[in-house]
Amino acid sequence: MPKIKTHSGAKKRFKLTATGKVAYKKIGRGHLLRKKNQKRIRALKKKGYLGSTAAKKIKQLMPYSD
């Protein structure tokens, strides 16, 4: 049985944590930071975690990241 290919877009954008959650980098930190307040910028520094339904789909795209 051949190996399943990992989705290259998913492997660049998502990471599986040790507990099995799917983490991603939040959007909005690229540019135009001057007009965003510090509370918002601090919140954007933190990782985001997908909900269970979306995480299930991403785990299918990355079969060997368990």
PyMOL Python script that loads the backbone (N, CA, C, O; Angstrom):
from pymol import cmd

cmd.read_pdbstr("""\
ATOM      1  N   MET A   1       0.838  -1.187   0.000  1.00  0.00           N
ATOM      2  CA  MET A   1       0.000   0.000   0.000  1.00  0.00           C
ATOM      3  C   MET A   1       0.887   1.256   0.000  1.00  0.00           C
ATOM      4  O   MET A   1       1.739   1.391   0.878  1.00  0.00           O
ATOM      5  N   PRO A   2       0.712   2.168  -0.949  1.00  0.00           N
ATOM      6  CA  PRO A   2       1.564   3.352  -0.980  1.00  0.00           C
ATOM      7  C   PRO A   2       1.210   4.340   0.130  1.00  0.00           C
ATOM      8  O   PRO A   2       0.110   4.324   0.681  1.00  0.00           O
ATOM      9  N   LYS A   3       2.174   5.194   0.435  1.00  0.00           N
ATOM     10  CA  LYS A   3       1.938   6.209   1.454  1.00  0.00           C
ATOM     11  C   LYS A   3       0.975   7.272   0.933  1.00  0.00           C
ATOM     12  O   LYS A   3       0.871   7.491  -0.274  1.00  0.00           O
ATOM     13  N   ILE A   4       0.274   7.927   1.852  1.00  0.00           N
ATOM     14  CA  ILE A   4      -0.626   9.027   1.503  1.00  0.00           C
ATOM     15  C   ILE A   4       0.184  10.313   1.538  1.00  0.00           C
ATOM     16  O   ILE A   4       0.990  10.523   2.444  1.00  0.00           O
ATOM     17  N   LYS A   5      -0.033  11.177   0.545  1.00  0.00           N
ATOM     18  CA  LYS A   5       0.701  12.437   0.517  1.00  0.00           C
ATOM     19  C   LYS A   5       0.104  13.414   1.524  1.00  0.00           C
ATOM     20  O   LYS A   5      -1.112  13.473   1.704  1.00  0.00           O
ATOM     21  N   THR A   6       0.981  14.181   2.180  1.00  0.00           N
ATOM     22  CA  THR A   6       0.569  15.239   3.086  1.00  0.00           C
ATOM     23  C   THR A   6       0.224  16.474   2.261  1.00  0.00           C
ATOM     24  O   THR A   6       0.928  16.794   1.304  1.00  0.00           O
ATOM     25  N   HIS A   7      -0.843  17.162   2.619  1.00  0.00           N
ATOM     26  CA  HIS A   7      -1.255  18.381   1.928  1.00  0.00           C
ATOM     27  C   HIS A   7      -0.238  19.483   2.229  1.00  0.00           C
ATOM     28  O   HIS A   7      -0.063  19.865   3.386  1.00  0.00           O
ATOM     29  N   SER A   8       0.431  19.993   1.195  1.00  0.00           N
ATOM     30  CA  SER A   8       1.541  20.918   1.416  1.00  0.00           C
ATOM     31  C   SER A   8       1.080  22.251   1.982  1.00  0.00           C
ATOM     32  O   SER A   8       1.829  22.893   2.719  1.00  0.00           O
ATOM     33  N   GLY A   9      -0.137  22.683   1.655  1.00  0.00           N
ATOM     34  CA  GLY A   9      -0.660  23.927   2.221  1.00  0.00           C
ATOM     35  C   GLY A   9      -0.960  23.788   3.696  1.00  0.00           C
ATOM     36  O   GLY A   9      -0.746  24.725   4.465  1.00  0.00           O
ATOM     37  N   ALA A  10      -1.455  22.626   4.100  1.00  0.00           N
ATOM     38  CA  ALA A  10      -1.798  22.393   5.504  1.00  0.00           C
ATOM     39  C   ALA A  10      -0.554  22.281   6.369  1.00  0.00           C
ATOM     40  O   ALA A  10      -0.540  22.769   7.499  1.00  0.00           O
ATOM     41  N   LYS A  11       0.490  21.645   5.854  1.00  0.00           N
ATOM     42  CA  LYS A  11       1.692  21.470   6.679  1.00  0.00           C
ATOM     43  C   LYS A  11       2.405  22.791   6.916  1.00  0.00           C
ATOM     44  O   LYS A  11       3.130  22.932   7.901  1.00  0.00           O
ATOM     45  N   LYS A  12       2.207  23.778   6.013  1.00  0.00           N
ATOM     46  CA  LYS A  12       2.809  25.088   6.193  1.00  0.00           C
ATOM     47  C   LYS A  12       2.036  25.937   7.203  1.00  0.00           C
ATOM     48  O   LYS A  12       2.619  26.806   7.851  1.00  0.00           O
ATOM     49  N   ARG A  13       0.751  25.697   7.343  1.00  0.00           N
ATOM     50  CA  ARG A  13      -0.103  26.583   8.127  1.00  0.00           C
ATOM     51  C   ARG A  13      -0.517  26.049   9.489  1.00  0.00           C
ATOM     52  O   ARG A  13      -0.884  26.829  10.368  1.00  0.00           O
ATOM     53  N   PHE A  14      -0.465  24.742   9.682  1.00  0.00           N
ATOM     54  CA  PHE A  14      -0.958  24.142  10.919  1.00  0.00           C
ATOM     55  C   PHE A  14       0.108  23.258  11.552  1.00  0.00           C
ATOM     56  O   PHE A  14       0.997  22.744  10.873  1.00  0.00           O
ATOM     57  N   LYS A  15      -0.001  23.091  12.876  1.00  0.00           N
ATOM     58  CA  LYS A  15       0.933  22.249  13.619  1.00  0.00           C
ATOM     59  C   LYS A  15       0.135  21.466  14.641  1.00  0.00           C
ATOM     60  O   LYS A  15      -0.762  22.012  15.282  1.00  0.00           O
ATOM     61  N   LEU A  16       0.452  20.197  14.797  1.00  0.00           N
ATOM     62  CA  LEU A  16      -0.212  19.382  15.801  1.00  0.00           C
ATOM     63  C   LEU A  16       0.552  19.480  17.114  1.00  0.00           C
ATOM     64  O   LEU A  16       1.770  19.305  17.139  1.00  0.00           O
ATOM     65  N   THR A  17      -0.159  19.760  18.206  1.00  0.00           N
ATOM     66  CA  THR A  17       0.482  19.836  19.520  1.00  0.00           C
ATOM     67  C   THR A  17       0.612  18.430  20.100  1.00  0.00           C
ATOM     68  O   THR A  17       0.098  17.464  19.536  1.00  0.00           O
ATOM     69  N   ALA A  18       1.293  18.330  21.213  1.00  0.00           N
ATOM     70  CA  ALA A  18       1.509  17.028  21.844  1.00  0.00           C
ATOM     71  C   ALA A  18       0.207  16.417  22.347  1.00  0.00           C
ATOM     72  O   ALA A  18       0.080  15.195  22.419  1.00  0.00           O
ATOM     73  N   THR A  19      -0.763  17.266  22.695  1.00  0.00           N
ATOM     74  CA  THR A  19      -2.050  16.757  23.186  1.00  0.00           C
ATOM     75  C   THR A  19      -3.032  16.469  22.059  1.00  0.00           C
ATOM     76  O   THR A  19      -4.145  16.009  22.312  1.00  0.00           O
ATOM     77  N   GLY A  20      -2.631  16.736  20.812  1.00  0.00           N
ATOM     78  CA  GLY A  20      -3.487  16.416  19.674  1.00  0.00           C
ATOM     79  C   GLY A  20      -4.309  17.578  19.148  1.00  0.00           C
ATOM     80  O   GLY A  20      -5.123  17.392  18.243  1.00  0.00           O
ATOM     81  N   LYS A  21      -4.114  18.785  19.699  1.00  0.00           N
ATOM     82  CA  LYS A  21      -4.823  19.958  19.194  1.00  0.00           C
ATOM     83  C   LYS A  21      -4.130  20.455  17.932  1.00  0.00           C
ATOM     84  O   LYS A  21      -2.948  20.189  17.713  1.00  0.00           O
ATOM     85  N   VAL A  22      -4.883  21.184  17.102  1.00  0.00           N
ATOM     86  CA  VAL A  22      -4.317  21.762  15.886  1.00  0.00           C
ATOM     87  C   VAL A  22      -4.130  23.255  16.123  1.00  0.00           C
ATOM     88  O   VAL A  22      -5.098  23.985  16.339  1.00  0.00           O
ATOM     89  N   ALA A  23      -2.866  23.707  16.079  1.00  0.00           N
ATOM     90  CA  ALA A  23      -2.532  25.110  16.324  1.00  0.00           C
ATOM     91  C   ALA A  23      -2.256  25.805  15.002  1.00  0.00           C
ATOM     92  O   ALA A  23      -1.819  25.188  14.030  1.00  0.00           O
ATOM     93  N   TYR A  24      -2.527  27.121  14.990  1.00  0.00           N
ATOM     94  CA  TYR A  24      -2.246  27.928  13.806  1.00  0.00           C
ATOM     95  C   TYR A  24      -1.826  29.320  14.258  1.00  0.00           C
ATOM     96  O   TYR A  24      -2.070  29.712  15.399  1.00  0.00           O
ATOM     97  N   LYS A  25      -1.193  30.064  13.355  1.00  0.00           N
ATOM     98  CA  LYS A  25      -0.773  31.431  13.631  1.00  0.00           C
ATOM     99  C   LYS A  25      -1.923  32.357  13.263  1.00  0.00           C
ATOM    100  O   LYS A  25      -2.508  32.226  12.187  1.00  0.00           O
ATOM    101  N   LYS A  26      -2.248  33.283  14.139  1.00  0.00           N
ATOM    102  CA  LYS A  26      -3.361  34.199  13.900  1.00  0.00           C
ATOM    103  C   LYS A  26      -3.011  35.212  12.819  1.00  0.00           C
ATOM    104  O   LYS A  26      -1.850  35.577  12.637  1.00  0.00           O
ATOM    105  N   ILE A  27      -4.042  35.659  12.107  1.00  0.00           N
ATOM    106  CA  ILE A  27      -3.838  36.631  11.037  1.00  0.00           C
ATOM    107  C   ILE A  27      -3.827  38.043  11.614  1.00  0.00           C
ATOM    108  O   ILE A  27      -4.308  38.272  12.724  1.00  0.00           O
ATOM    109  N   GLY A  28      -3.281  38.977  10.861  1.00  0.00           N
ATOM    110  CA  GLY A  28      -3.348  40.374  11.247  1.00  0.00           C
ATOM    111  C   GLY A  28      -2.078  40.948  11.836  1.00  0.00           C
ATOM    112  O   GLY A  28      -2.089  42.079  12.321  1.00  0.00           O
ATOM    113  N   ARG A  29      -0.957  40.189  11.808  1.00  0.00           N
ATOM    114  CA  ARG A  29       0.298  40.677  12.378  1.00  0.00           C
ATOM    115  C   ARG A  29       1.307  41.077  11.303  1.00  0.00           C
ATOM    116  O   ARG A  29       2.459  41.371  11.624  1.00  0.00           O
ATOM    117  N   GLY A  30       0.906  41.092  10.064  1.00  0.00           N
ATOM    118  CA  GLY A  30       1.858  41.326   8.987  1.00  0.00           C
ATOM    119  C   GLY A  30       2.280  42.765   8.830  1.00  0.00           C
ATOM    120  O   GLY A  30       3.475  43.053   8.747  1.00  0.00           O
ATOM    121  N   HIS A  31       1.314  43.690   8.787  1.00  0.00           N
ATOM    122  CA  HIS A  31       1.631  45.094   8.557  1.00  0.00           C
ATOM    123  C   HIS A  31       0.487  45.939   9.115  1.00  0.00           C
ATOM    124  O   HIS A  31      -0.498  45.398   9.618  1.00  0.00           O
ATOM    125  N   LEU A  32       0.616  47.256   9.027  1.00  0.00           N
ATOM    126  CA  LEU A  32      -0.361  48.218   9.562  1.00  0.00           C
ATOM    127  C   LEU A  32      -0.576  48.016  11.065  1.00  0.00           C
ATOM    128  O   LEU A  32      -1.703  48.068  11.556  1.00  0.00           O
ATOM    129  N   LEU A  33       0.521  47.788  11.778  1.00  0.00           N
ATOM    130  CA  LEU A  33       0.423  47.535  13.215  1.00  0.00           C
ATOM    131  C   LEU A  33       0.284  48.822  14.019  1.00  0.00           C
ATOM    132  O   LEU A  33      -0.138  48.780  15.174  1.00  0.00           O
ATOM    133  N   ARG A  34       0.627  49.949  13.439  1.00  0.00           N
ATOM    134  CA  ARG A  34       0.605  51.214  14.161  1.00  0.00           C
ATOM    135  C   ARG A  34      -0.808  51.576  14.618  1.00  0.00           C
ATOM    136  O   ARG A  34      -0.989  52.123  15.706  1.00  0.00           O
ATOM    137  N   LYS A  35      -1.791  51.276  13.803  1.00  0.00           N
ATOM    138  CA  LYS A  35      -3.166  51.646  14.139  1.00  0.00           C
ATOM    139  C   LYS A  35      -3.862  50.630  15.055  1.00  0.00           C
ATOM    140  O   LYS A  35      -4.955  50.895  15.554  1.00  0.00           O
ATOM    141  N   LYS A  36      -3.245  49.493  15.272  1.00  0.00           N
ATOM    142  CA  LYS A  36      -3.834  48.474  16.150  1.00  0.00           C
ATOM    143  C   LYS A  36      -3.334  48.704  17.579  1.00  0.00           C
ATOM    144  O   LYS A  36      -2.147  48.949  17.790  1.00  0.00           O
ATOM    145  N   ASN A  37      -4.239  48.625  18.556  1.00  0.00           N
ATOM    146  CA  ASN A  37      -3.820  48.890  19.928  1.00  0.00           C
ATOM    147  C   ASN A  37      -3.032  47.706  20.494  1.00  0.00           C
ATOM    148  O   ASN A  37      -3.081  46.597  19.963  1.00  0.00           O
ATOM    149  N   GLN A  38      -2.306  47.971  21.586  1.00  0.00           N
ATOM    150  CA  GLN A  38      -1.372  46.983  22.132  1.00  0.00           C
ATOM    151  C   GLN A  38      -2.073  45.729  22.640  1.00  0.00           C
ATOM    152  O   GLN A  38      -1.530  44.628  22.551  1.00  0.00           O
ATOM    153  N   LYS A  39      -3.272  45.898  23.169  1.00  0.00           N
ATOM    154  CA  LYS A  39      -4.034  44.744  23.659  1.00  0.00           C
ATOM    155  C   LYS A  39      -4.342  43.782  22.501  1.00  0.00           C
ATOM    156  O   LYS A  39      -4.257  42.563  22.647  1.00  0.00           O
ATOM    157  N   ARG A  40      -4.694  44.352  21.369  1.00  0.00           N
ATOM    158  CA  ARG A  40      -5.004  43.546  20.186  1.00  0.00           C
ATOM    159  C   ARG A  40      -3.751  42.856  19.654  1.00  0.00           C
ATOM    160  O   ARG A  40      -3.799  41.686  19.275  1.00  0.00           O
ATOM    161  N   ILE A  41      -2.627  43.579  19.626  1.00  0.00           N
ATOM    162  CA  ILE A  41      -1.380  43.008  19.121  1.00  0.00           C
ATOM    163  C   ILE A  41      -0.904  41.874  20.023  1.00  0.00           C
ATOM    164  O   ILE A  41      -0.424  40.856  19.525  1.00  0.00           O
ATOM    165  N   ARG A  42      -1.029  42.031  21.346  1.00  0.00           N
ATOM    166  CA  ARG A  42      -0.655  40.960  22.267  1.00  0.00           C
ATOM    167  C   ARG A  42      -1.516  39.728  22.054  1.00  0.00           C
ATOM    168  O   ARG A  42      -1.021  38.602  22.113  1.00  0.00           O
ATOM    169  N   ALA A  43      -2.800  39.937  21.806  1.00  0.00           N
ATOM    170  CA  ALA A  43      -3.706  38.806  21.572  1.00  0.00           C
ATOM    171  C   ALA A  43      -3.367  38.084  20.272  1.00  0.00           C
ATOM    172  O   ALA A  43      -3.531  36.868  20.171  1.00  0.00           O
ATOM    173  N   LEU A  44      -2.892  38.834  19.278  1.00  0.00           N
ATOM    174  CA  LEU A  44      -2.534  38.231  17.995  1.00  0.00           C
ATOM    175  C   LEU A  44      -1.227  37.453  18.062  1.00  0.00           C
ATOM    176  O   LEU A  44      -0.963  36.622  17.194  1.00  0.00           O
ATOM    177  N   LYS A  45      -0.395  37.710  19.089  1.00  0.00           N
ATOM    178  CA  LYS A  45       0.855  36.963  19.251  1.00  0.00           C
ATOM    179  C   LYS A  45       0.604  35.511  19.626  1.00  0.00           C
ATOM    180  O   LYS A  45       1.382  34.628  19.266  1.00  0.00           O
ATOM    181  N   LYS A  46      -0.490  35.262  20.352  1.00  0.00           N
ATOM    182  CA  LYS A  46      -0.773  33.918  20.849  1.00  0.00           C
ATOM    183  C   LYS A  46      -1.215  33.001  19.712  1.00  0.00           C
ATOM    184  O   LYS A  46      -1.721  33.458  18.687  1.00  0.00           O
ATOM    185  N   LYS A  47      -1.019  31.728  19.909  1.00  0.00           N
ATOM    186  CA  LYS A  47      -1.458  30.750  18.921  1.00  0.00           C
ATOM    187  C   LYS A  47      -2.962  30.575  19.010  1.00  0.00           C
ATOM    188  O   LYS A  47      -3.558  30.723  20.077  1.00  0.00           O
ATOM    189  N   GLY A  48      -3.567  30.257  17.872  1.00  0.00           N
ATOM    190  CA  GLY A  48      -4.976  29.914  17.852  1.00  0.00           C
ATOM    191  C   GLY A  48      -5.110  28.404  17.768  1.00  0.00           C
ATOM    192  O   GLY A  48      -4.211  27.717  17.281  1.00  0.00           O
ATOM    193  N   TYR A  49      -6.230  27.894  18.241  1.00  0.00           N
ATOM    194  CA  TYR A  49      -6.481  26.452  18.191  1.00  0.00           C
ATOM    195  C   TYR A  49      -7.804  26.208  17.497  1.00  0.00           C
ATOM    196  O   TYR A  49      -8.800  26.873  17.781  1.00  0.00           O
ATOM    197  N   LEU A  50      -7.807  25.247  16.582  1.00  0.00           N
ATOM    198  CA  LEU A  50      -9.016  24.939  15.828  1.00  0.00           C
ATOM    199  C   LEU A  50     -10.015  24.185  16.687  1.00  0.00           C
ATOM    200  O   LEU A  50      -9.648  23.485  17.630  1.00  0.00           O
ATOM    201  N   GLY A  51     -11.282  24.343  16.341  1.00  0.00           N
ATOM    202  CA  GLY A  51     -12.327  23.571  16.985  1.00  0.00           C
ATOM    203  C   GLY A  51     -12.278  22.124  16.524  1.00  0.00           C
ATOM    204  O   GLY A  51     -11.520  21.777  15.618  1.00  0.00           O
ATOM    205  N   SER A  52     -13.090  21.285  17.152  1.00  0.00           N
ATOM    206  CA  SER A  52     -12.992  19.843  16.895  1.00  0.00           C
ATOM    207  C   SER A  52     -13.355  19.469  15.462  1.00  0.00           C
ATOM    208  O   SER A  52     -12.731  18.578  14.885  1.00  0.00           O
ATOM    209  N   THR A  53     -14.352  20.132  14.875  1.00  0.00           N
ATOM    210  CA  THR A  53     -14.788  19.786  13.522  1.00  0.00           C
ATOM    211  C   THR A  53     -13.726  20.142  12.494  1.00  0.00           C
ATOM    212  O   THR A  53     -13.394  19.326  11.633  1.00  0.00           O
ATOM    213  N   ALA A  54     -13.188  21.360  12.580  1.00  0.00           N
ATOM    214  CA  ALA A  54     -12.154  21.794  11.637  1.00  0.00           C
ATOM    215  C   ALA A  54     -10.861  21.014  11.855  1.00  0.00           C
ATOM    216  O   ALA A  54     -10.155  20.697  10.897  1.00  0.00           O
ATOM    217  N   ALA A  55     -10.551  20.705  13.112  1.00  0.00           N
ATOM    218  CA  ALA A  55      -9.331  19.962  13.415  1.00  0.00           C
ATOM    219  C   ALA A  55      -9.364  18.574  12.801  1.00  0.00           C
ATOM    220  O   ALA A  55      -8.335  18.066  12.354  1.00  0.00           O
ATOM    221  N   LYS A  56     -10.518  17.966  12.776  1.00  0.00           N
ATOM    222  CA  LYS A  56     -10.655  16.632  12.193  1.00  0.00           C
ATOM    223  C   LYS A  56     -10.311  16.651  10.706  1.00  0.00           C
ATOM    224  O   LYS A  56      -9.660  15.734  10.206  1.00  0.00           O
ATOM    225  N   LYS A  57     -10.748  17.696   9.997  1.00  0.00           N
ATOM    226  CA  LYS A  57     -10.463  17.810   8.565  1.00  0.00           C
ATOM    227  C   LYS A  57      -8.976  18.051   8.309  1.00  0.00           C
ATOM    228  O   LYS A  57      -8.410  17.499   7.365  1.00  0.00           O
ATOM    229  N   ILE A  58      -8.344  18.875   9.149  1.00  0.00           N
ATOM    230  CA  ILE A  58      -6.921  19.166   8.978  1.00  0.00           C
ATOM    231  C   ILE A  58      -6.085  17.931   9.277  1.00  0.00           C
ATOM    232  O   ILE A  58      -5.076  17.699   8.610  1.00  0.00           O
ATOM    233  N   LYS A  59      -6.480  17.136  10.261  1.00  0.00           N
ATOM    234  CA  LYS A  59      -5.744  15.912  10.593  1.00  0.00           C
ATOM    235  C   LYS A  59      -5.798  14.900   9.452  1.00  0.00           C
ATOM    236  O   LYS A  59      -4.873  14.106   9.279  1.00  0.00           O
ATOM    237  N   GLN A  60      -6.894  14.929   8.664  1.00  0.00           N
ATOM    238  CA  GLN A  60      -6.979  14.050   7.502  1.00  0.00           C
ATOM    239  C   GLN A  60      -5.980  14.480   6.424  1.00  0.00           C
ATOM    240  O   GLN A  60      -5.439  13.645   5.699  1.00  0.00           O
ATOM    241  N   LEU A  61      -5.740  15.813   6.326  1.00  0.00           N
ATOM    242  CA  LEU A  61      -4.800  16.323   5.329  1.00  0.00           C
ATOM    243  C   LEU A  61      -3.346  16.066   5.711  1.00  0.00           C
ATOM    244  O   LEU A  61      -2.463  16.069   4.852  1.00  0.00           O
ATOM    245  N   MET A  62      -3.097  15.843   7.016  1.00  0.00           N
ATOM    246  CA  MET A  62      -1.738  15.579   7.503  1.00  0.00           C
ATOM    247  C   MET A  62      -1.699  14.231   8.199  1.00  0.00           C
ATOM    248  O   MET A  62      -1.677  14.181   9.429  1.00  0.00           O
ATOM    249  N   PRO A  63      -1.691  13.140   7.451  1.00  0.00           N
ATOM    250  CA  PRO A  63      -1.845  11.821   8.059  1.00  0.00           C
ATOM    251  C   PRO A  63      -0.682  11.360   8.928  1.00  0.00           C
ATOM    252  O   PRO A  63      -0.886  10.528   9.812  1.00  0.00           O
ATOM    253  N   TYR A  64       0.536  11.869   8.712  1.00  0.00           N
ATOM    254  CA  TYR A  64       1.692  11.367   9.445  1.00  0.00           C
ATOM    255  C   TYR A  64       2.173  12.308  10.537  1.00  0.00           C
ATOM    256  O   TYR A  64       3.287  12.153  11.038  1.00  0.00           O
ATOM    257  N   SER A  65       1.355  13.275  10.913  1.00  0.00           N
ATOM    258  CA  SER A  65       1.779  14.237  11.935  1.00  0.00           C
ATOM    259  C   SER A  65       1.310  13.849  13.332  1.00  0.00           C
ATOM    260  O   SER A  65       1.382  14.668  14.248  1.00  0.00           O
ATOM    261  N   ASP A  66       0.836  12.628  13.517  1.00  0.00           N
ATOM    262  CA  ASP A  66       0.365  12.180  14.825  1.00  0.00           C
ATOM    263  C   ASP A  66       1.507  12.000  15.796  1.00  0.00           C
ATOM    264  O   ASP A  66       1.285  11.626  16.948  1.00  0.00           O
TER     265      ASP A  66
END
""", "prot")
cmd.dss("prot")
cmd.show_as("cartoon", "prot")
cmd.util.cbc("prot")
cmd.orient("prot")
